[in-house]
Every structure is written in structure tokens, then in C-alpha cells.
């Protein structure tokens, strides 16, 4: 059942969070897929560039990012003052 973000995010507790995004069924985000032989390396640069773009639009900065063939880890910092200015 969906829950409001306010139940997950508490800027009073911490402005840092750890996100994980991953593929299922042995799918590859980027890198060489040893099962199909296809190379998805071009996707890695796109994802890193997109994270940089999104961090400029939203009130957060990327503190750490690790991109592996089938998942990524992201540690953003939420900028409370910038978020308040957005309304």
C-alpha cells in the first residue's frame, strides 16, 4: 500500500538518504551482459548525466553514487533551505 513521503523522509532526523535502484530477471543496466552478449555501456554515462541534471532541478545534491552492472546506489543530501524557497 502506498505511503506518503513524509512518513519516510524526516529532515529533522537527517538530510542524507540512501537509495538503491536495481534490475530484475538478470537484466543489465549497463556493462556487458554475459548472457546475451550485448553491451549496454552507453547507458552508464546517460544515467550519471541525468543524475547531475536532476540534482540541479530538485533541492538536493549527490554526495555519493556507485553504478554497478545491475544496480546503483545513490546518497543524496536534501537542501532544506532551497526546498523552502521552492514553496
C-alpha positions in Angstrom: 0.0 0.0 0.0 1.4 3.4 -0.9 2.6 5.7 1.9 3.2 9.5 2.0 6.8 10.5 1.6 6.6 12.4 4.8 6.4 9.0 6.6 9.8 8.0 5.1 11.7 11.3 5.0 12.4 13.3 8.1 14.8 16.2 7.6 14.9 16.6 11.4 16.5 13.2 11.7 18.9 13.5 8.7 19.2 15.3 5.4 21.1 12.3 3.9 19.4 9.2 2.4 20.5 6.0 0.7 18.6 4.9 -2.4 19.1 1.7 -4.3 17.8 1.0 -7.8 18.2 -2.4 -9.3 17.1 -4.6 -12.2 15.3 -7.9 -12.0 15.5 -11.1 -14.0 19.2 -10.8 -14.6 18.7 -7.7 -16.7 21.6 -5.3 -17.1 21.5 -1.5 -16.7 25.0 -1.1 -18.2 28.1 -3.0 -19.0 28.4 -6.2 -20.9 25.6 -8.8 -20.4 27.4 -12.1 -20.4 24.1 -14.0 -21.0 23.1 -12.2 -24.2 26.5 -10.9 -25.3 25.1 -7.3 -25.7 27.0 -4.3 -24.4 25.0 -1.6 -22.5 27.9 0.6 -21.5 26.4 3.6 -23.2 23.7 3.7 -20.6 26.0 4.4 -17.7 27.0 7.9 -18.9 23.4 8.7 -19.6 22.4 7.8 -16.0 25.3 9.8 -14.4 24.4 12.9 -16.6 20.8 12.6 -15.7 21.5 12.4 -12.0 23.6 15.6 -12.4 20.7 17.4 -14.2 18.1 16.3 -11.6 20.3 17.4 -8.7 20.2 20.9 -10.2 16.4 20.9 -10.6 15.5 19.5 -7.2 16.6 20.6 -3.8 19.3 18.0 -3.4 22.9 17.3 -4.2 24.5 14.0 -4.9 27.0 13.1 -2.2 27.9 9.6 -3.5 26.9 7.5 -6.4 28.0 3.9 -7.3 26.9 2.3 -10.6 27.2 -1.4 -11.0 26.0 -3.5 -13.9 22.6 -4.5 -12.4 22.0 -1.7 -9.8 23.1 1.7 -8.5 23.4 3.2 -5.1 22.8 6.9 -4.5 23.3 9.1 -1.4 21.7 12.5 -1.9 21.7 15.4 0.6 18.4 17.3 0.8 18.9 21.1 0.9 16.1 22.3 3.3 16.6 26.0 2.6 16.4 25.6 -1.1 13.3 23.4 -0.8 11.6 26.1 1.3 12.3 28.7 -1.4 10.5 26.5 -3.9 7.3 26.8 -2.0 
